[in-house]
Amino acid sequence: MRRQTLGIALILTIVLLVPALASAATIGYVDFEFLFYAHPEYDVKNSELQQAAEKLYLEIEAEAEKLETQEEIDGLVAQYEQQFEQIEQQVRLDLVTFILDIIKQVAEEHGVEAVLPENSIIYGGINLTVPVVESMYKAYGISVPSTIRELLQ
């Protein structure tokens, strides 16, 4: 009786572990930094960010002329630095959110259950960087530029 119970327990353990082991093969990875810089709107968003910085700089210059003490000027500078950081964070958040949505979509299409950053992978896994880049550009209705295609090879 004891051997039969042990046998059943062993069979149940194997039945439960096999799917877990099989799912380990469904790990993907991406070069997230590459995806960030390859985003179809990266250059546009970066230009917008630079324009915002220039606008804030001009505003701070105009306001600083009206101030009398260095303490007031330092406070103004801190205020504008905070505004710029908020703009910068929003731009990054927009890009990252879009990329994460595309990664999720591509992972589901490829039957991948988990996606890690490329630098976390030692061995194995499925590289999803190329299909994610292609899907990002497809979402914008444009093709992947040749300069980015060359970097993917």
C-alpha positions, 0 to 999 in steps of 0.5 A: 500500500505504501509503495502504491501511495509513493508511486501515485505521489511520484506520478502526480509530481511528474505530471505537475512538474512537466508543464512547469519545465516546459514553460521554462522554454517559453522565456523571451528576451529583448534589448530594451535600450535598443528598442527605446532608441529605435522607437519610431517617435524617438527622434521627434520626442527628443526634439520636443524635449530639446525645444521644451528645454530651450523654452524653459531656459528662455523663460528662466532668463527673462524671469531671472532678470527681474530677481534681485538675490542669488537665493531667488534665482536659485529657487527659480532655477530649481523650479524650472529644473523640476518642470523639465524633469516632469516633461522628460519623465512624461516623454520617457513614460510615453515611449516605454509604455508603448514599447511594453505594450508591443512586447506583450503583444509580440510575446503572446503571438510567439507563445512566450510567457515571460520576457526579460532584458537581454543582459539578464540571459545567460543561455537560451530563450527567444530573442524578440527584439527584431519582431518587437521592432517590426511591430512597433513600426507596423503600429505606426503604419511605416516600415523599419528604416534601413539604418535600424535594420542594419543594426539588428543583424 
